[in-house]
Amino acid sequence: MPLETEFPQDYEKRDFDVVGSRAVRPDGVDKVTGRARFGADAVAPGMLHGKILRSPHAHAKIVKIDASKAEALDGVKAVVTRDDFPIHEPAAEDRFLRDILVNVMAREKALYDGHAVAAVAATDPRVAARALKLIEVEYEVLPHVVDEDLAMAPDAPVLHDDLGHEYGGGKPSNVAGTVEIGHGDVEAGFAAADVIVERSFKTGAAHQGYIEPHACLANIGADGRGELWCCTQGHFMVRDTVTQLLGMEVSNLRVTPSEIGGGFGGKTTVFIEPVAVALSRKAGKPVKIVMSRDEVFRATGPTASASLTVKIGAKKDGTITAADAVLKYQGGAFPGSPVDMGAMAAFACYELENVRAVGYDVVTNRPKQAAYRAPGAPMAAFAVESVVTEVADEIGMDPIDFRLKNAARDGSKSSYGPTYTEIGLVETLEAAKATEHYNSPLGPDQGRGVASGFWFNFGGQTAVSLNVNVDGTIALSLGTPDIGGSRASMCAMAAEELGVAYEDVYAVIADTASLGFNDVTDGSRVTFASGLATIQAARQAKQRMCERAAKIWGIPADAVKWEGGAAHPSGPNAGDHKPMTLKDIAAMAGETGGPIAGHHEISAEGAGPSFATHIVDAQIDRETGRIDVVRYTVVQDAGKAVNPAYVEGQFQGGAAQGIGWALNEEYIYNDKGQLENPGFLDYRVPVASDLPMIETVIVEKPNPGHPYGVRGVGETSIVPPMGAIANAVSAAARVRATEIPMSPPRMLKLLRDSEQAAQAAE
């Protein structure tokens, strides 16, 4: 049987046996019984405890570090500072890597409150804490800036002398880069409009809110080789980054990922891992570092905060004639805010003749931002979807009808360049309009809002190994940490392809020495890309099992086919042989040629973009400014829901996080640039009592780039919430909300200002 290298295009007609069922998650028992091992659960004989000294200043020159007293403390085995982190190749030539190194351990300057300046390893955590207090650091405090608009001002304190010369007219500035996308003639489009709405918006920086703090255990031997255990979304990335920063050979570091207690994009980079490796290498013993919650907030990346201006023009019949956006995203103390992806996502839901989005990547004295589910897209969608609804209101058109009239469809040229092939935005809008929710009455002081959202999705480098055990069960080795149910999805796809029971497939996340390179688990790529590799590995295993059956029957391999979990003669001319099941063939593997396995390595393409439409009912207390989300419906295209329960969970999780971001979550800095709410007591994420039951509608418009039609779903679900909630709140309050989060004090001020303006107008 020849190996199928081309995916069949009959996915729309296919009846699935396992895919599409609500299978039990394979990691569930371990997690609810406490057997699962998370990052902080790792231990090693002779282990030391590491702690990191962090700057109390938002911006300061580090004049001198004296660690001699700490080094002399009984129980301290190693101290590292900037001197222990020389700039190795390729970091010397790669600005991105060099910035990671400087973020891991400050060099000439501390660039934000919480920036690491030294670290110790000691026999006991209390000794390590005492040692930190003995390290003497002399600072020269410098002016700071934490707001993106203020950072772009001509008189703003400049963080880096080697950045922003183009924007600064030949002088350094805090604008690290710019991006522009679009097509057509925007000015001509606005000239043709009957209605034009332009508004400015602000969004606060929100943390991913994962419950598990960053933790790792490094163990480097005298020969320079060693291991690292850590909670991460990409252990191959950790291996490559740490070895490059510390001048190690890639093969000298084996990285094993733990179970992960939440990431949502926030564990796609390194913070403490290079420090632990450097301490272990210097001490000659294993070193474990576990961040405190305060450290997580002060020193790991939230998403960017943003300042946005959106302008949209339309004709009275509802046709958008032009759309323009200016996006300013601060990404913390280093270049790399997700403004480019914000520009991509801003108008991606619409078919526009004249469109432009200009973005500015701004550095500020804040921790380096990290991804947070569809990085950059939610902020842009908040601003754009707010204006889209306002334009619809201006021309007296239903907000979903207005979106349908201008929606991107199959064959539309996207705002960011490519032409869409098969996309499901229209289907989500039509399904949303048909819901009972959208057609239900509202209560007093309630408003209803809708918003659509987009994420581009991608594939990336992926390797999978599938082994057929002698008892007929399947061992599946994956290189993509499971942060959203991917093991269950991979087991389902392997079982579907092989024709075996879901319970007969068991998946593990392999370490970096056991499998080929895998890109980070992010961008909604894993179910798509690892699914492709899993299916192909299963097909290779099927081919080999057909070859074994052919050998047993004494017929050519191409005279055998695989159906229903068994090898069959392909036709009457192949002989009258009883089908051999996978278990039959596995039991005879040792006699017919040895172990049976399938492997596949891929740089996956064809992920297919994802779209969603959300409906929100919000209620406002006009005396206090408190907002309650009383009803929520997510409608999203999943391509094919491999496990509907997981898909619904992704939809609901994105909505829940979007509610928190829209109503409460925000980094708050004082006038010294110090974070004032570094903990869940003051940084308020939603709890169960803050949330309604989140209804879900799964749309399935198959993605032609995947044999089962799969699209990624994890990112898109967080893109529409802020826009949908803002539209609902604005309708309930009868005044446009333009700043996120819409906290009670902010909303109360907005209501009072609106009332005063109305009274003055009378």
Salt bridges, closest charged atoms under 4 A:
GLU4 OE1 - ARG539 NH1 3.92
ASP27 OD1 - ARG25 NE 2.97
ASP27 OD2 - LYS31 NZ 2.78
ASP27 OD2 - ARG487 NH2 3.27
ASP30 OD1 - ARG35 NH2 2.46
ASP84 OD1 - LYS282 NZ 3.11
ASP99 OD1 - ARG95 NE 2.93
ASP113 OD1 - ARG298 NH2 2.66
ASP124 OD1 - ARG126 NE 3.18
GLU136 OE2 - LYS69 NZ 2.87
ASP147 OD1 - LYS202 NZ 2.75
GLU148 OE2 - LYS202 NZ 3.04
ASP149 OD2 - LYS202 NZ 3.07
ASP149 OD1 - LYS328 NZ 3.41
ASP162 OD2 - ARG95 NH1 2.90
GLU187 OE2 - ARG356 NH2 3.25
GLU212 OE1 - LYS267 NZ 3.12
GLU227 OE1 - ARG254 NH1 3.88
ASP240 OD1 - ARG239 NE 2.89
GLU259 OE1 - LYS31 NZ 3.55
GLU259 OE1 - ARG487 NH2 2.99
ASP294 OD1 - ARG298 NH1 3.17
GLU295 OE2 - ARG54 NE 2.85
ASP324 OD2 - ARG356 NH2 2.81
GLU385 OE1 - ARG403 NE 2.86
GLU390 OE1 - ARG199 NE 2.77
GLU390 OE1 - ARG736 NE 3.75
ASP401 OD1 - LYS433 NZ 2.48
ASP410 OD2 - LYS701 NZ 2.82
GLU427 OE2 - LYS701 NZ 3.46
GLU436 OE1 - ARG631 NH2 2.49
ASP482 OD2 - ARG487 NE 2.81
GLU496 OE2 - ARG14 NH2 3.79
GLU497 OE2 - ARG539 NE 2.89
GLU497 OE2 - LYS542 NZ 2.95
ASP511 OD2 - ARG254 NH2 2.66
GLU563 OE2 - LYS561 NZ 3.37
ASP617 OD1 - HIS437 NE2 3.09
ASP617 OD1 - ARG448 NE 2.71
ASP628 OD1 - ARG626 NH2 2.88
ASP637 OD2 - ARG711 NE 2.86
GLU648 OE2 - ARG22 NH2 2.83
GLU666 OE2 - ARG746 NH2 3.47
ASP690 OD1 - ARG684 NH2 2.93
GLU695 OE2 - ARG631 NE 2.78
GLU700 OE2 - LYS640 NZ 3.86
GLU739 OE2 - ARG746 NH2 3.57
ASP753 OD2 - LYS749 NZ 2.81
GLU755 OE2 - ARG752 NH1 3.68
